[in-house]
Amino acid sequence: MIIRWTAVLLLGLALGATAEDVELKVMTFNVRYGTANDGENAWPKRRELLVETIKEQDPDVLGVQECLPFQAEYIQENLRGYRWLGIGREFNGDGEMTAVFYRERALVPIESGNFWLSEKPDQPGSKSWDSSLPRIATWARFHHPESGRFLYYVNTHFDHRGEEAREESAKLIAKRVADIAGPVIITGDFNAIAEDSAPWKALIDSGLYDSWVSAAKKTGPDNTWSGFTGPSPDRQRRIDWILFKGPLDCAEAEIITKNDNGRYPSDHLPVVSKFVWHAGE
């Protein structure tokens, strides 16, 4: 799906631009697919806590992974002021999504779409290399009415088994955003350890920055995999990232450990980054 506004409207929106720096809060969250046989951690038993976790962080834009349509609908119904876009990764649009939620008063999607992490990225449901499943990326070009600026955002989920697929997927995304002028933010579950994996290095070598590494202030463990329990403080497994490039500085990054007496909202910990979006750029 692609949404396009007319050039006249875009020009009118751009006239409201401000010369001041603005703040932008970004969140990524693997919500664990809602039909999984997770017993005491099944979706109906944790969905309220998951929405509460998002509400507390109050992001301007949120990328979720492993999200089925009924989960997206539940989140939107219980998260006032947000809309979402996305499509399932299968050839017919079914299956897990890398849906993008955005605060409708903060961001307006001017264009949006999807591509698959394969050698035929525009072919729905395609997979390549040693990928075990079709994998997808959902993107949007947002207008930010407060500043009059534009932001390109990508949300994705790399394969959990295919080592080659993860590296090639990273190269594909790097190529897709290479020529984009202005700020770019990429969120996702990359199923690869940050700072110590080929996919991370491929994206960083392309000119992107890792918000956790770049943040002026960091809070939380260097681990985003919880398995519905608290993350081990002795193990680095930060596989959920927020990457960026352009006129942005990461003021603060946090890996959220919120739980309700040991019940966690998902088997991954969400990541939040607060950016300063610089004026005149």
Secondary structure, 3 states (H helix, E strand, C coil): CCCCCCHHHHHHHHCCCCCCCEEEEEEEEECCCCCCCCHHHCHHHHHHHHHHHHHHHCCCEEEEECECHHHHHHHHHCCCCEEEECCECCCCCCCCECCEEEECCCCEEEEEEEEECCCCCCCCCCCCCCCCCCCEEEEEEEEECCCCEEEEEEEEECCCCCHHHHHHHHHHHHHHHCCCCCCEEEEEECCCCCCCCHHHHHHHHCCCEEHHHHCCEEECCCECECCCCCCCCCCCECCEEEEEECCEEEEEEEECCCCECCECCCCECCEEEEEEECCCC
